[in-house]
Amino acid sequence: MTATPSTQRPIRIGSRKSQLALVQTEWVQTQLQARHGDRSFEVVTMTTQGDNILDVALAKIGDKGLFTKELELSMLRQETDLAVHSLKDLPTHLPDGLMLGAITRREDPADALVLGAKWLGYTLETLPAGTIIGTSSLRRLAQLRHHYPHLSFKDVRGNLNTRLAKLDAGEYDGLILAVAGLRRLGFGDRISQVLPASVSLYAVGQGALGIECRSNDPEILSLIKTLEDPETAARCLAERAFLRQLEGGCQVPIGVHTVIEQGQLRLTGLVASLDGQRLVKDTITGDPSTAEVLGASLALTLREQGASEILAEIFATVRSER
């Protein structure tokens, strides 16, 4: 029997070239192949703007599509059929013609402390004053400044391997990194401390993978939808609606924490000033089927509690530094 053209043509998956991106994309490729054995899936790699700019803090160059634009243009040009993203890197407003097709089961979304050899056995609470902690995230920085003002913080860029190499070379005493990325690359044993939500609310979508596709391609959408985890999707859609309503990007001190317990979704959200002196934080609970409504509602609540003023100051500061 002759195969149909749709069976013959491989499905092309767009990915960044970084090791973590490839590990994540190849996992998606394997899962899709297992579920759709009559189709073939190939990975197409490319470099994004965020991969090329490594000597400037992310907050100073903007973040709209920093790690996604090239992947999205490839789909719009029909060169690829879908793209795999760390969901925290995917903007809440997508280009016309594209959609978030599926959200996969979430790895632990928490932040982690990774210490250099000299400081093993310590925690953020016990590290001495002046210890240098590396992070490229304003969200992490603001919260850590609030809880641990005695520590020193220094920007760090590069992929995970590069950051760990800088730590091991003594440029930093410790790093704050995502638990998910460390575990996916086999560095889980480097984790010195998993930060609780009381210390560091995580980034919107952190730990989950988002699969983006063309919005007018029901065939591809039906293929990738088989990878969606409903609980993770509800949690992340609430978080993304929260972020969207605040008009914030991943380089604004906005943190979240979500759980689904006894059939109810509980979302905690936070907006912090850059110096960590002001934190606006609240929680909302409701039915997971109304996830996006809950997220938007919590954002409006925080705005009423002072988040709007904090965000206006941050946007003005960041613009002046670019």
Buried (B, 14 or more C-beta within 10 A) or exposed (E): EEEEEEEEEEBBBBBBEBBBBBBBBBBBBEBBEEEBEEBBBEBBBBEBBBBEBEEEBBBEBBBEBBBBBBBBBBBEEEEBBBBBBBBBBBBBEBBEEBBBBBBBBBBBBBBBBBBBEEBEEBEBEEBEEEBBBBBBBBBBBBBBBBBBEEBEBBBBBBBBEEBBEBBEEEBBBBBBBBBBBBBBBEBEEBBBBEBEBEBBBBBBBBBBBBBBBBBEBEEBBEBBEEBBBEBBBBBBBBBBBBBBBBEBBBBBBBBBBBEBEEEEBBBBBBBBBBEBEBBBBBEBEBEBEBBBBBBBBBBBBBBEBBBBBBBEEBBEEBEEEE
